[in-house]
Amino acid sequence: RDCPLLKWCMLATGQDSYQDFDLFIVVHEVVFTARDSGMRTVVRITAGAQSANTEPNKGVFQQPMSIFIEQGTEVLEVEILDSWGRQRLAKVDLLIVDILAEE
């Protein structure tokens, strides 16, 4: 989808339901059960080839993040990782169409 004409065709035919956009997220707090109550974690959000991480913290982050969502990306992956970013502790996939849905 690197070709502007192809992107336009996919959007015009309804194959893609949205154009490229920047998503702004504020990670407020991470709550989970662990043996080590002072464990530092990292939150990683991934959309297609784009990825962004928070700084390691002990639960309350209050960190804004911005990620570029390319046209055609279907899932935003949110992961909680150990402070080194090596071990995944939790993962949830959010559908982009659900994020964009008007209520």
C-alpha positions in Angstrom: 0.0 0.0 0.0 2.9 2.3 -0.7 1.4 3.5 -4.0 -1.0 6.5 -3.5 -3.2 5.3 -6.4 -3.6 1.9 -4.9 -4.4 3.4 -1.5 -7.1 5.6 -3.2 -8.6 2.6 -5.0 -8.7 0.5 -1.9 -10.5 3.3 0.0 -12.9 4.1 -2.9 -13.9 0.5 -3.3 -14.5 0.0 0.4 -11.7 -2.5 0.8 -10.2 -0.1 3.4 -12.5 1.8 5.7 -10.2 4.7 6.7 -7.1 6.7 5.5 -3.8 7.0 7.3 -4.0 8.8 10.6 -2.0 9.5 13.8 -3.5 7.9 17.0 -2.7 9.7 20.3 -2.9 7.5 23.4 -2.2 8.4 27.0 -1.1 5.4 29.1 -2.3 6.1 32.5 -1.8 3.0 34.6 -1.1 -0.7 34.4 -2.6 -3.0 37.0 -1.9 -6.7 37.2 -1.0 -9.4 39.7 2.6 -10.4 40.1 4.9 -11.9 42.7 7.1 -8.8 42.7 4.8 -5.8 43.6 7.6 -3.3 42.6 8.1 -4.8 39.1 8.8 -2.2 36.4 7.0 -2.7 33.2 6.8 -1.2 29.7 3.7 -0.7 27.5 4.3 -1.3 23.8 1.7 -0.4 21.2 2.1 -1.8 17.7 0.1 -1.1 14.5 1.5 -2.8 11.4 5.1 -1.9 11.1 4.8 1.0 13.5 5.6 0.6 17.2 6.0 2.8 20.3 7.1 2.0 23.9 6.6 3.8 27.2 9.5 4.3 29.6 9.8 1.6 32.3 7.7 2.3 35.3 6.1 0.7 38.3 2.4 1.0 37.4 1.4 4.7 36.9 2.8 6.0 33.6 0.9 9.2 32.7 2.7 9.0 29.4 1.4 10.2 26.1 2.2 8.2 23.0 1.6 8.8 19.3 1.5 6.1 16.6 1.0 6.3 12.9 -1.8 4.0 11.7 -1.4 3.2 8.0 -4.4 2.7 5.8 -5.3 -1.0 5.8 -4.0 -1.8 9.3 -6.7 -3.8 11.1 -5.3 -4.4 14.6 -3.7 -2.3 17.3 -1.6 -4.6 19.6 -1.1 -3.5 23.2 1.4 -5.4 25.2 2.8 -5.2 28.8 6.4 -6.2 28.9 9.1 -6.5 31.5 11.3 -3.5 32.0 13.8 -4.9 29.5 11.1 -5.4 26.8 12.0 -9.1 26.4 9.2 -11.0 28.2 5.6 -10.4 27.3 3.4 -10.4 30.4 0.1 -9.6 28.7 -1.3 -8.8 25.3 -4.6 -7.5 23.9 -5.5 -6.8 20.3 -7.9 -3.9 19.6 -9.6 -3.6 16.2 -9.0 -0.2 14.5 -12.6 0.0 13.3 -13.8 -0.4 16.9 -11.4 2.4 18.0 -12.8 4.7 15.2 -16.5 3.7 15.8 -18.6 6.7 16.7 -20.9 6.1 19.7 
